């Protein structure tokens, strides 16, 4: 009697979670090994945690960033907060919200020189690029985002000098905007890293910036990165918010982001750059 041919090993059955995993970076259905998660998943989690921690502690190469941003037009101003080092920055958020004395005085002088004391001479929008909690996000995404913002400025908008701020929190933009006479300030800042997004960049927009503004008086555009919101889309959303902020005279909880339902000009003219 002839032997029955062996049936090829078909391998393990397909994982029903694979289709959902293809659409998200979230950790779904990790499985288990006894009472714990599989070793592979444990190692992946440890790597993601290390990347998030490194993003927080990694110093920003401000000079290299300035060289990148200069190609978008104008030489950036570089400032630092009152937090003298990274450890102080992490332990004292209040110091990260204020400029160091020397830089505050320098910007005050530039503001008096540039504004000439007249409201008409103020810039409409000031961009502040800040390291925040992820310098990696700034190094990867700030330059293309600034280029997209400047390249799609609506007709008649005056953009102030670009500012790079180190050891900076979001509220540092309020003092910078006040000293340079900006009607609106947009802080492009590295967001707190997540376990699947160590390089996420956020944009915080504030109308009539001044020291003491609260987070409720800002609008936020989050997750600007390759796997999230593209620079062009972020720039379009920012300009929609800017135009609405100017119309309403406010930002924050009183300004609802309805940019997805709005149609911006297909090819708006570039605004006037006021490089310092």
C-alpha positions as CSV (number, residue, x, y, z in Angstrom):
1,X,0.0,0.0,0.0
2,X,1.4,3.4,-1.0
3,X,2.4,5.9,1.6
4,X,0.1,8.9,1.9
5,X,2.1,12.1,0.9
6,X,2.7,14.5,3.8
7,X,0.7,17.6,4.0
8,X,2.8,20.8,3.9
9,X,2.8,22.7,7.2
10,X,0.5,25.6,6.6
11,X,2.0,27.6,9.5
12,X,0.1,29.4,12.2
13,X,-3.4,30.8,11.4
14,X,-3.5,34.5,10.4
15,X,-3.8,36.9,13.3
16,X,-7.2,38.6,13.2
17,X,-5.7,41.8,14.8
18,X,-3.3,42.4,11.9
19,X,-5.7,44.4,9.9
20,X,-6.4,46.8,12.7
21,X,-2.7,47.1,13.6
22,X,-2.1,48.3,10.1
23,X,-4.1,51.5,10.8
24,X,-2.7,52.5,14.2
25,X,0.6,52.7,16.1
26,X,-1.3,51.8,19.3
27,X,-0.3,48.6,21.0
28,X,-3.2,46.2,20.4
29,X,-3.7,42.6,21.5
30,X,0.0,42.1,22.6
31,X,-0.6,38.5,23.6
32,X,0.8,36.8,26.6
33,X,3.5,34.4,27.8
34,X,2.1,32.8,30.9
35,X,1.1,35.7,33.1
36,X,3.2,38.3,31.3
37,X,3.5,39.8,27.9
38,X,5.7,38.2,25.3
39,X,9.4,39.0,25.4
40,X,9.3,40.7,22.0
41,X,6.6,43.1,23.1
42,X,8.4,43.8,26.4
43,X,11.6,44.7,24.5
44,X,9.7,46.9,22.0
45,X,8.1,48.8,25.0
46,X,11.5,49.3,26.6
47,X,12.9,50.7,23.3
48,X,9.9,53.1,22.9
49,X,10.3,54.3,26.5
50,X,14.1,54.9,26.0
51,X,13.4,56.9,22.8
52,X,10.8,59.1,24.6
53,X,13.2,59.6,27.5
54,X,16.1,60.5,25.2
55,X,13.9,63.0,23.3
56,X,13.3,64.9,26.5
57,X,16.9,65.1,27.5
58,X,18.5,65.6,24.1
59,X,19.9,69.1,23.7
60,X,18.8,71.2,20.8
61,X,21.4,72.0,18.2
62,X,20.3,75.7,18.0
63,X,23.1,76.7,15.6
64,X,22.3,73.9,13.2
65,X,18.7,74.7,13.4
66,X,19.4,78.4,12.7
67,X,21.3,77.5,9.6
68,X,18.3,75.4,8.4
69,X,15.8,78.1,9.1
70,X,17.9,80.8,7.6
71,X,17.3,79.2,4.2
72,X,13.6,80.0,4.7
73,X,14.4,83.7,4.9
74,X,16.2,85.9,7.4
75,X,18.6,85.2,10.2
76,X,16.8,83.8,13.3
77,X,17.1,85.5,16.7
78,X,18.3,83.1,19.4
79,X,17.2,83.4,23.0
80,X,17.1,81.3,26.1
81,X,14.8,81.0,29.0
82,X,15.7,81.7,32.6
83,X,16.3,78.0,33.1
84,X,20.1,77.7,32.9
85,X,20.3,74.0,32.1
86,X,18.1,71.0,31.3
87,X,17.8,69.7,34.8
88,X,16.6,73.1,36.0
89,X,14.2,73.3,33.1
90,X,12.6,70.0,34.0
91,X,12.3,70.8,37.7
92,X,11.3,74.5,37.3
93,X,8.6,74.9,34.6
94,X,8.1,78.5,35.8
95,X,11.7,79.5,34.7
96,X,11.1,78.0,31.2
97,X,8.2,80.5,30.8
98,X,10.3,83.6,31.1
99,X,13.3,84.9,29.2
100,X,16.7,85.3,30.8
101,X,17.4,88.9,31.8
102,X,20.0,89.6,29.0
103,X,17.8,88.3,26.2
104,X,14.7,90.1,27.6
105,X,16.6,93.4,27.5
106,X,18.0,92.6,24.0
107,X,14.5,91.9,22.6
108,X,13.1,95.0,24.3
109,X,15.6,97.1,22.5
110,X,14.8,95.4,19.2
111,X,11.2,95.9,19.7
112,X,11.6,99.6,20.3
113,X,13.8,99.9,17.3
114,X,11.6,97.9,15.0
115,X,8.2,99.2,16.1
116,X,9.0,102.9,16.2
117,X,6.4,103.2,18.9
118,X,3.5,102.9,16.4
119,X,0.9,100.1,16.4
120,X,0.9,100.1,12.6
121,X,4.6,98.9,12.6
122,X,3.9,95.8,14.7
123,X,4.1,92.4,13.0
124,X,0.9,90.4,12.6
125,X,2.4,87.0,13.3
126,X,5.6,86.1,15.2
127,X,7.0,82.5,14.9
128,X,8.9,81.2,17.9
129,X,10.6,77.8,17.5
130,X,11.1,76.3,20.9
131,X,12.8,73.0,22.0
132,X,10.2,72.2,24.6
133,X,10.1,68.5,25.7
134,X,11.4,67.1,22.4
135,X,14.3,68.7,20.5
136,X,14.0,65.8,18.1
137,X,10.7,67.0,16.9
138,X,12.1,70.5,16.3
139,X,15.1,69.2,14.5
140,X,13.0,67.0,12.2
141,X,9.9,69.1,11.5
142,X,10.5,72.8,12.3
143,X,12.2,73.8,9.1
144,X,9.6,72.4,6.7
145,X,6.8,73.7,8.8
146,X,8.2,77.3,8.9
147,X,8.7,77.1,5.1
148,X,5.1,76.0,4.7
149,X,3.8,78.8,7.0
150,X,5.8,81.5,5.3
151,X,5.1,80.2,1.8
152,X,1.3,80.3,2.3
153,X,0.9,83.6,4.2
154,X,-2.2,85.5,3.1
155,X,-1.9,88.7,1.3
156,X,-1.0,91.7,3.6
157,X,0.1,89.7,6.6
158,X,3.4,90.9,8.1
159,X,5.5,88.1,9.6
160,X,8.0,89.1,12.2
161,X,11.6,87.9,12.7
162,X,11.9,84.2,13.4
163,X,13.0,83.4,17.0
164,X,14.7,80.2,18.3
165,X,14.2,79.6,22.0
166,X,16.0,77.0,24.2
167,X,14.9,75.6,27.5
168,X,11.5,77.0,26.6
169,X,7.9,76.4,27.6
170,X,4.9,77.5,25.6
171,X,4.3,80.6,27.7
172,X,7.8,82.0,26.8
173,X,6.2,83.1,23.5
174,X,4.0,85.5,25.4
175,X,7.0,87.5,26.7
176,X,8.8,87.3,23.3
177,X,5.7,88.4,21.5
178,X,5.1,91.3,23.9
179,X,8.7,92.6,23.5
180,X,8.7,92.4,19.7
181,X,5.2,93.9,19.4
182,X,3.4,91.0,17.8
183,X,-0.4,90.8,17.4
184,X,-0.2,87.0,17.3
185,X,2.5,84.6,18.3
186,X,2.8,81.0,17.2
187,X,5.1,78.8,19.3
188,X,6.3,75.8,17.4
189,X,7.4,73.5,20.2
190,X,8.4,69.9,20.8
191,X,5.6,68.1,22.6
192,X,5.8,65.7,25.5
193,X,7.0,62.4,23.8
194,X,4.6,59.4,23.8
195,X,5.6,55.8,23.5
196,X,4.8,55.8,19.8
197,X,5.6,59.5,19.0
198,X,8.9,60.8,20.4
199,X,9.1,63.5,17.6
200,X,5.7,65.3,17.7
201,X,5.7,69.0,17.1
202,X,2.9,71.3,18.4
203,X,1.8,74.8,17.4
204,X,0.3,77.1,20.1
205,X,-1.3,80.3,18.8
206,X,-2.0,83.3,21.1
207,X,-3.7,86.6,20.3
208,X,-2.2,89.8,21.8
209,X,0.5,87.9,23.7
210,X,1.5,89.2,27.2
211,X,2.9,87.6,30.3
212,X,0.2,85.9,32.3
213,X,-1.8,84.5,29.4
214,X,-3.4,81.1,30.3
215,X,-3.6,78.0,28.2
216,X,-7.4,78.6,27.9
217,X,-6.4,81.7,25.8
218,X,-4.5,79.7,23.2
219,X,-5.3,77.4,20.3
220,X,-3.2,74.2,19.7
221,X,-2.4,72.3,16.6
222,X,-0.9,69.0,17.6
223,X,1.0,66.0,16.2
224,X,2.8,67.7,13.3
225,X,5.1,65.0,12.0
226,X,5.4,62.5,9.1
227,X,3.0,60.0,10.7
228,X,0.6,62.7,11.8
229,X,-0.3,66.1,10.4
230,X,1.8,67.2,7.4
231,X,3.5,70.6,7.4
232,X,1.3,71.9,4.6
233,X,-1.9,70.9,6.4
234,X,-0.7,72.3,9.6
235,X,0.2,75.6,7.9
236,X,-3.3,75.8,6.3
237,X,-4.9,75.2,9.7
238,X,-2.7,77.8,11.4
239,X,-3.5,80.5,8.8
240,X,-7.3,79.8,9.1
241,X,-7.0,80.3,12.9
242,X,-4.9,83.4,12.4
243,X,-7.5,85.0,10.2
244,X,-10.3,84.1,12.5
245,X,-8.3,85.3,15.5
246,X,-7.8,88.7,13.9
247,X,-11.5,88.9,12.9
248,X,-12.7,88.0,16.5
249,X,-9.9,89.6,18.4
250,X,-9.1,86.5,20.5
251,X,-7.8,83.0,20.6
252,X,-8.5,80.1,22.9
253,X,-11.8,78.6,24.0
254,X,-13.7,81.4,22.2
255,X,-12.2,80.4,18.8
256,X,-13.4,77.0,17.6
257,X,-11.2,75.3,14.9
258,X,-13.5,74.8,12.0
259,X,-10.7,74.8,9.4
260,X,-11.7,71.4,8.1
261,X,-15.0,72.8,6.8
262,X,-13.4,76.0,5.5
263,X,-11.8,76.6,2.1
264,X,-8.7,78.8,2.1
265,X,-7.5,80.5,-1.0
266,X,-5.9,78.1,-3.4
267,X,-2.7,80.1,-3.9
268,X,-2.5,83.0,-1.4
269,X,0.1,85.6,-2.0
270,X,3.1,85.7,0.3
271,X,3.1,88.1,3.2
272,X,5.7,90.7,3.9
273,X,8.6,89.4,6.0
274,X,10.0,91.6,8.6
275,X,13.4,90.0,9.4
276,X,15.3,91.3,12.4
